[in-house]
Amino acid sequence: MNVEYKATLQMLVPMIIQTIVTRKNLSAIEAVKLFYVSELYSKLENEKTKLWHLSPLALFELLEIELNTGKIIFPTEA
């Protein structure tokens, strides 16, 4: 993972975690655990998926789909 991409994730992940906390009414610890074990997070770590360009809210919505269906449905722009 290159330095620029790592910096992008370091800014994006806390915003996603905060969205999870707010939208799902979870503690920060619960939100972190939920996110880091998700397939979405593993895909987000891969720069080539281009998921990093989505907003924290859009990424949260992808996480919700994953939690409800067990699948990640990539948006057409990703």
N, C-alpha and C positions, 0 to 999 in steps of 0.2 A: 504494500500500500504506500503510495507516494505521500510526501509531506503535505502537499496541498489538499489532497483528498482526506487525509487524516484530520486536518484542521476543519474541513467542511463537516465531517461527521461529528467532531467535537462541538460544533455549534448547533448542528441539526438535532442530534440525539436528545439533548436536554429539552428542546422544544417539543419533541414528540412525547417524551416522558411526561411533561407538564400537561399536554393535551390528554394523555391517558388518565392522569390523576383527575383532571377536571371533568372529563366526559364520562368516566367510569366510576367516579367517586372512590378511588383507591388511594392508599397511602403511596408515598413516593417509592418506598421499598417494594411494595406489591407491583407497582407499575414498572419499575426497573426489571424485576424478575419476569414479569409477563412479556415485556418487550425483548429482553435479551435471549429468551428461549424460543422466540418466534422464528418461523422461517423467513418472515419479512426482514428481520434484522440480519439474518445471514445473507439474504439477497442484497440488502442495503450496503453491507460491507464490501460487496463486489462492485467496484466502480463501473464495470462494463454494463451492469443492468440499467444504468442511468436513472435509478430511482432517486438519487440524491437531488435531482432538480425539482422534485415534487415538494409541495408545501407540507409542513408538519400535519396539518389537518387532512390533506389528501393521503399521507402515509398512515395516519390513524385510521382513516376509512378503509384502507387496504388491510390493516391489521384486524379490523372488525370483520371484514369478509373472511379473512383467514380463520379467525376464531369461530365464526359461524359455519363455515363450509369445510374447513381443513385445507383450503386451497388459496393460493395467491392468484388473483386475476390482475395481470398487468394492464395498466391503462394503455391505450393506443399510442399516446405520446411518449411512453417510457421505452 
